[in-house]
Amino acid sequence: MEKTIKLSRVESVLEDLSYPLTRHDAAAALDGVTVLMADGNADLGEMVRNCLPSEFADATDLYYELNNAMPIEAVGEPRQSDGDA
């Protein structure tokens, strides 16, 4: 699936999948979906591969796991200082 979405739209994309769903099948279904983040982008399928569970019960389950797997660039404002000067 070739598509570019904002980070705020990830949950709606996940809701389009049929559950329960294995990590492998979810990653394959989401390959090619580029997520635009605060400072960069990432492939959604690759982020799913970095999740720990082998299966997801529903879109909410997958969404919460993705939040743990997202790179640091996913949050905040571009080039925002993290307090280190």
Summary of the structure (lengths in Angstrom):
residues: 85
radius of gyration: 13.2
end to end distance: 41.1
largest distance: 46.4
contacts: 228
relative contact order: 0.22
helix: 42%
strand: 20%
